[in-house]
Amino acid sequence: MKPLFTFLIALSLLISCKRKDPKPIQNEWIYVTLSDREVHAFNAANGREVWQSATQKSVATNPVVNNGQVSVFNMDGKLIQFDAKTGIRKNEIQLITDYVLNVPGDGFLLAHETLYIGGKYESILAYNIRTGQSKWQLRYGWNSVTEDPVLVGNTLYYAAMSKLYAVNSETGAIRWQVDQLAQHTRKPFYYQGMVYLATSHYPVGKLFAFDAATGIKKWESSEVDTGTTLTAHDGLLFIGSEKTGRFCALDAKTGQIRWNQATPKISVSSNAYYANNLIYVGGFENTLYAFDAQTGTLKWHSTDQGSSAGNFSIVVANGVLYTLGQKLRAINPQNGVELWSSAETPGQFYGVSTLIVTDSNQKNHYSAQSGMQEVQ
């Protein structure tokens, strides 16, 4: 009896020590627009390409996934929609006839059957995607809207160079605007009744916090600049600074630094992503970092061999971390162990593209630079 008891204990210990990496689930999809200006769909279980669009390299925006369709805007002002599983072109609507787009890379948002897209002249255009009819158009200046707008309730927030706008999403009427912020602004970020905007202005960038309803400035911080895209959790804002090479957590209400962690320089094009008390962010030398969200302790780092740009797009879905850098990769989010990676295609994969993962429950997970993340 005693030998059997000892054997069972040893067996249980052996099993418990063999921690299995999570497996990507079948019937999950990954969508990106790559530098060839086409949409590509991949099997999330193994990284194999399933289909790519055929638009004669004319895709001008990151994709949006909605109701089983992948939607993009092309350089001729057309909304093109593909079947999300087959890539078959389902619809094509001519929306814009005059050249106001600042393609490629305009801000693009699709919600509640309305498409919002930014362009030249500080313009935002809203269209009904069922009828193709214009709902409203705004043109206020000479700068371009190149970052995604953010929709919260019936208010649309967007940045154009040195300005921040809040407009009624149904009518286009301006609720409030803030001018003369800086030379360049990132995508606005909404969190718990506040709108945050990271800016750059030589020699020091700033992070601003505004009341979302009134536009009144609550605080500003010169500790950070336009490094990574903002994310937040449990009262903390997370952002990386390219200039200082530090990754920071700030109190969302006061702007006070809770912790900052020195790293090799954080890439200005990377985005921070929160999941399960860890913050993931990409840095130069194509290194991906995972920090404890509460303490800033570095938990692990992983290198994607290739260029040194460090332009990562990051999504965590169903216990798997997906990154788009020099390669498309699936990673164990707890320890950084790679589960699979795509064949390297130099000049094709760039992390500035929005990364979308559609899980088996048909929920879409967007990387942080997409305005769609806030409307999920």
C-alpha positions in Angstrom: 0.0 0.0 0.0 2.8 2.4 0.9 4.7 2.0 -2.4 1.4 2.6 -4.3 0.7 5.7 -2.2 4.2 7.0 -2.9 3.8 6.3 -6.6 0.6 8.2 -6.8 2.1 11.3 -5.1 5.1 11.2 -7.4 2.8 10.9 -10.4 0.6 13.8 -9.3 3.7 16.0 -8.8 5.0 15.1 -12.2 1.7 16.0 -13.9 1.4 19.3 -11.9 4.9 20.3 -13.0 4.1 19.9 -16.7 2.4 23.1 -17.3 1.0 23.1 -20.8 1.1 26.1 -23.0 -2.3 27.3 -24.1 -3.4 26.1 -27.6 -4.9 28.5 -30.1 -8.5 27.5 -30.7 -9.7 26.3 -34.1 -12.3 28.5 -35.9 -10.6 31.7 -34.8 -9.4 34.3 -37.3 -6.8 37.0 -37.6 -7.2 40.0 -40.0 -4.7 42.7 -40.9 -4.0 45.2 -43.7 -0.3 44.7 -44.7 2.1 47.0 -46.6 0.9 45.6 -49.9 -2.3 47.5 -49.3 -4.4 44.3 -49.2 -6.4 42.7 -46.4 -5.0 39.3 -45.2 -6.9 36.7 -43.2 -5.0 34.0 -41.2 -6.0 30.9 -39.2 -5.4 31.8 -35.6 -4.7 28.1 -34.7 -1.6 27.9 -36.9 -0.8 31.2 -38.6 -1.5 30.0 -42.1 -3.0 32.5 -44.5 -6.5 31.7 -45.5 -7.2 34.4 -48.0 -6.2 37.9 -49.1 -8.2 40.6 -50.9 -7.7 41.4 -54.6 -8.2 45.2 -54.8 -5.1 46.0 -57.0 -3.3 47.2 -53.9 -5.8 50.0 -53.2 -6.8 49.4 -49.6 -6.3 52.7 -47.7 -7.4 51.8 -44.1 -7.1 49.2 -41.5 -9.9 46.6 -41.6 -13.0 46.5 -39.4 -14.9 43.3 -38.8 -18.7 43.5 -38.3 -21.5 41.0 -38.8 -19.4 38.4 -40.6 -17.9 40.9 -43.0 -14.5 42.6 -43.2 -14.8 46.2 -44.3 -12.1 48.6 -45.6 -11.9 51.9 -47.5 -10.0 52.1 -50.7 -8.2 55.0 -52.4 -11.1 55.8 -54.7 -13.4 56.5 -51.8 -15.2 53.1 -51.9 -16.3 51.0 -48.9 -15.4 47.4 -49.8 -16.8 44.5 -47.8 -15.6 40.9 -47.9 -17.0 37.7 -46.4 -14.9 37.2 -43.3 -14.3 33.5 -43.8 -13.9 33.2 -47.6 -12.7 36.6 -48.6 -15.3 36.8 -51.4 -16.2 40.4 -52.2 -19.8 41.0 -50.9 -20.4 44.7 -51.4 -18.9 47.9 -52.8 -20.3 51.3 -52.2 -19.0 54.6 -53.6 -19.1 57.0 -50.7 -16.6 59.8 -51.3 -16.2 61.4 -54.7 -13.9 64.3 -53.9 -10.3 63.7 -52.8 -10.4 64.5 -49.1 -8.7 61.3 -47.9 -5.2 61.4 -46.7 -4.5 57.8 -47.7 -3.2 55.4 -46.7 -3.8 55.4 -42.9 -6.8 57.6 -42.3 -8.8 57.1 -39.1 -11.6 54.6 -39.7 -14.5 53.5 -37.5 -17.6 51.5 -38.1 -20.4 51.3 -35.5 -24.2 51.2 -35.4 -24.4 51.0 -39.2 -22.5 54.2 -39.5 -19.0 54.6 -41.0 -16.8 57.4 -39.7 -13.6 58.2 -41.6 -11.0 61.0 -41.2 -9.1 62.8 -43.9 -7.6 66.0 -45.0 -8.7 69.5 -43.8 -9.4 68.2 -40.3 -12.4 66.4 -41.8 -14.6 63.6 -40.4 -17.2 62.1 -42.7 -20.1 60.0 -41.5 -22.0 57.6 -43.8 -24.9 55.2 -43.5 -23.4 51.9 -44.7 -26.8 50.4 -45.8 -27.8 53.3 -48.0 -24.4 54.8 -48.8 -25.9 58.2 -48.0 -23.9 60.9 -46.3 -25.1 61.7 -42.7 -22.8 64.6 -42.2 -19.3 66.0 -43.0 -17.0 68.3 -41.0 -14.1 70.2 -42.4 -12.4 72.6 -40.0 -8.8 73.3 -41.0 -5.8 72.2 -43.0 -4.4 69.3 -41.0 -5.2 65.6 -41.5 -7.0 63.1 -39.3 -4.7 60.1 -39.5 -5.6 58.4 -36.1 -8.8 56.5 -35.5 -11.7 58.4 -33.9 -13.2 57.1 -30.7 -16.9 56.6 -30.2 -18.4 56.7 -26.7 -22.2 56.7 -26.5 -23.2 59.4 -29.1 -20.0 61.4 -28.9 -17.2 61.0 -31.3 -13.7 62.1 -30.2 -10.9 62.7 -32.8 -7.6 64.5 -33.0 -6.1 66.5 -35.9 -2.5 67.6 -35.5 -2.8 70.1 -32.6 -6.5 69.9 -31.9 -9.0 67.6 -30.1 -12.6 67.6 -31.1 -15.8 66.1 -29.5 -18.8 66.0 -31.8 -22.3 64.6 -31.8 -22.0 61.3 -33.7 -25.6 61.6 -35.1 -25.4 65.2 -36.4 -21.7 66.2 -36.5 -22.4 69.2 -34.2 -19.3 70.2 -32.2 -19.7 69.6 -28.5 -16.3 71.1 -27.6 -12.8 71.5 -29.0 -9.4 72.1 -27.6 -6.8 74.0 -29.7 -3.0 74.5 -29.7 -2.1 71.3 -27.9 1.1 70.3 -29.7 2.7 69.6 -33.0 1.4 66.1 -33.2 -1.3 64.1 -31.4 -2.0 60.4 -31.0 -5.4 58.6 -31.0 -7.6 59.9 -28.2 -8.3 57.4 -25.4 -11.5 57.3 -23.3 -11.5 55.9 -19.8 -14.1 56.4 -17.0 -15.5 59.8 -18.1 -12.1 61.3 -19.2 -10.4 61.7 -22.6 -6.7 61.4 -22.7 -4.4 62.6 -25.4 -0.6 62.1 -25.8 1.2 64.8 -27.8 4.7 65.6 -29.0 6.2 69.0 -28.9 10.0 69.6 -29.0 11.7 69.2 -26.7 9.1 67.7 -24.4 5.9 65.9 -25.1 2.9 65.9 -22.8 -0.1 63.8 -21.8 -3.4 65.6 -21.3 -6.5 64.6 -19.4 -9.9 66.3 -20.3 -13.4 65.9 -18.9 -15.2 63.9 -21.6 -18.4 65.9 -21.3 -17.1 69.4 -21.2 -13.5 69.4 -22.5 -12.2 71.0 -19.4 -8.6 70.1 -18.8 -8.1 68.1 -15.6 -4.4 67.7 -15.6 -1.3 67.5 -17.8 2.0 65.7 -17.4 5.3 66.3 -19.1 6.7 63.0 -17.8 5.6 61.2 -21.0 5.3 61.9 -24.7 3.7 60.3 -27.8 5.3 56.9 -27.2 2.9 54.0 -27.1 -0.8 54.0 -27.6 -2.5 54.5 -24.2 -4.4 51.7 -22.3 -5.8 51.6 -18.8 -7.0 49.3 -16.1 -8.0 49.6 -12.4 -7.5 53.3 -12.2 -4.1 53.3 -13.9 -3.0 54.7 -17.3 -0.2 52.9 -19.1 2.0 54.6 -21.7 5.6 54.3 -23.0 7.9 57.1 -23.9 10.2 56.8 -26.9 12.3 59.8 -25.8 13.1 58.5 -22.3 12.9 54.7 -23.0 10.6 54.2 -20.0 7.3 52.6 -19.6 5.0 54.3 -17.1 1.8 53.8 -15.0 0.0 57.0 -14.0 -3.0 57.6 -11.7 -5.8 58.2 -14.2 -7.5 60.8 -12.0 -4.4 62.9 -11.0 -1.7 62.1 -13.5 0.8 61.2 -10.8 3.4 58.5 -11.7 2.7 55.2 -9.9 5.7 53.5 -11.4 8.0 53.7 -14.3 10.3 51.1 -15.7 13.4 51.6 -17.7 13.6 49.5 -20.9 15.5 49.7 -24.2 13.6 52.5 -26.0 9.9 51.9 -26.4 8.8 52.2 -30.0 6.6 55.1 -30.9 4.6 52.9 -33.2 4.0 50.1 -30.8 0.8 49.8 -28.7 0.3 48.8 -25.1 -2.2 46.1 -24.3 -3.6 45.0 -20.9 -4.7 41.4 -20.1 -4.9 39.5 -16.8 -2.8 42.0 -14.8 0.0 42.1 -17.3 0.8 45.0 -19.7 2.4 44.1 -23.0 4.4 46.5 -25.1 7.0 46.4 -27.9 10.4 48.1 -27.9 13.3 48.5 -30.3 15.4 45.5 -31.3 12.0 43.8 -31.9 11.6 42.9 -28.2 8.2 42.4 -26.6 7.9 43.1 -22.9 5.4 42.0 -20.3 5.1 44.0 -17.1 3.1 43.4 -13.9 0.4 46.1 -14.2 0.4 46.9 -10.4 4.1 47.0 -9.7 5.9 47.5 -13.0 8.0 44.4 -12.5 9.3 42.9 -15.7 7.8 39.4 -16.0 9.4 38.3 -19.3 10.6 39.6 -22.6 10.7 37.9 -26.0 12.6 38.9 -29.2 11.1 38.7 -32.7 14.2 38.2 -34.9 14.3 40.6 -37.8 14.3 44.4 -38.2 14.8 46.6 -35.1 11.7 48.7 -35.6 9.8 47.2 -32.7 6.4 48.1 -34.3 4.2 45.6 -32.5 0.4 45.3 -32.7 -0.8 43.2 -29.8 -4.0 41.3 -29.0 -4.8 38.8 -26.3 -7.8 36.5 -27.0 -8.9 33.2 -25.3 -5.6 33.0 -23.3 -3.3 33.5 -26.3 -1.2 36.5 -27.1 -1.0 37.4 -30.8 1.6 39.9 -32.1 2.2 41.5 -35.5 5.8 42.6 -36.0 8.4 41.3 -38.4 6.3 38.1 -38.1 2.8 37.2 -37.1 3.2 35.2 -33.8 1.1 33.4 -31.2 2.7 33.4 -27.7 1.9 32.1 -24.2 1.0 35.4 -22.5 2.3 34.2 -19.1 5.9 33.3 -20.0 6.5 34.5 -23.6 7.0 31.1 -25.1 6.2 31.1 -28.8 3.4 28.8 -29.9 3.7 29.4 -33.6 5.0 32.1 -36.0 4.2 32.8 -39.7 6.8 32.5 -42.3 8.8 35.8 -42.3 7.8 38.1 -45.2 10.2 41.1 -45.2 8.4 44.3 -46.0 5.0 42.8 -45.5 4.4 42.7 -41.8 4.3 46.0 -39.9 2.9 46.4 -36.4 1.4 49.8 -37.2 -1.4 47.9 -38.8 -4.4 47.1 -36.6 -4.5 43.5 -35.6 -7.9 41.9 -35.2 -8.6 38.5 -33.7 -12.2 37.1 -34.1 -12.6 34.3 -31.6 -14.9 31.2 -31.7 -17.7 33.2 -30.1 -17.5 35.8 -32.9 -16.2 38.4 -30.6 -13.7 40.8 -32.2 -10.5 41.7 -30.3 -8.7 44.8 -31.6 -5.2 46.1 -30.9 -5.1 49.3 -29.0 -4.4 51.7 -31.9 -7.9 50.9 -33.3 -10.8 53.1 -32.3 -12.9 49.9 -32.5 -11.4 48.8 -29.2 -13.6 51.3 -27.3 -16.9 50.3 -29.0 -16.6 46.6 -28.3 
